[in-house]
Amino acid sequence: MNDAGPCRGEILITDHLVKVYRGAGQPALNGLTLSIGEGQIFGLLGPNGAGKTTAISVMNTFLKPTSGSVTVCGIDAVKYPRHAKKLIGYVPQDIALYADLSVRENLGFFGRIYGLRGKELELRTNECAEFVGLEGNLDQKVFTLSGGMKRRANLAAGLIHEPKVLFLDEPTVGIDPQSRNLILERLATLKDKTTMVYTTHYMREAELLCSYVVIMDAGEVIAEGTPQGLLSRDPSSTNLEELFIALTGKQLRD
C-alpha cells in the first residue's frame, strides 16, 4: 500500500512544461500545461511525434523537463521524484515483465520494489491477478502466455501498489477484442480510487473510456474537453477519430 494519505482535487498538474532534446530543432514539449482531477480517466492523444511519450516520461519522473513543473498530489515531482514515484503506476506499451519468471514471481518482484511484504504482498498479488482475469495463471511463466494475457499481466504489475495515478501507454495495442474488452471494463471500475492518464491510437477507445481528453501536436495542446463536448463544437465530425484527423491532418507521421 502507498502511504500518501489523502489526495483530493487536482491530482496531477503540469505547468508550462518544456523539453528540448539535445540537437533537436524544435522542443518536444512546448509549454504543456495540464490539470488532471481526481477520478478522471484522462486521454492524452496525438499523432506519432506529437510529444505524448515525452509528456508521460516527464510526468512519471523518468525524464527531467528543460523547464516547468509537475505536481503529483501536492508533491513537486521534479524536485522530489522518489517521493512522487510511490504514488505512480506505469503500464508501458512494451511488456515490462521478466519472461522467464511466473506471473506470481513478477508481481512479487514489483510489489517488493514498492515495499510490499508478506501477507500484504500475497493479498495484492492475488487481487491483481483476479482483477485482470489471470488468477488461474499465477504460476505460469510469462513467455508461455498469449499476447492478451501478457498485456493483462502488465496491467496487474502496474497496479500492485495501488497507485494514486496510473499511466497507461497504449495498454491494448495488438491484442484480441476479448482481452481489449476485459481491460477496458476493468479500467472503468478503477476510477473511484485511481486517476488514469491514458494514451491510445484507438480513438473509439478514448471516446468510450475517457472522461476528458487532450489532443496535442508539436508538443502543444491543440484541443481539450470531454469527448462529447469536443464533438459538439465541430458538427462536421461524427466521432473522435474524424475530429482527430481534422485537427492533426492526414499527413503520415510514421
PyMOL commands that set and color helices and strands:
alter all, ss='L'
color gray80, all
select helices_A, chain A and resi 52-59+81-85+103-113+118-131+142-144+147-159+177-190+203-209+227-232+240-248
alter helices_A, ss='H'
color red, helices_A
select strands_A, chain A and resi 10-19+29-37+41-45+67-72+75-76+88-91+165-169+195-199+212-217+220-225
alter strands_A, ss='S'
color yellow, strands_A
deselect
rebuild
show_as cartoon
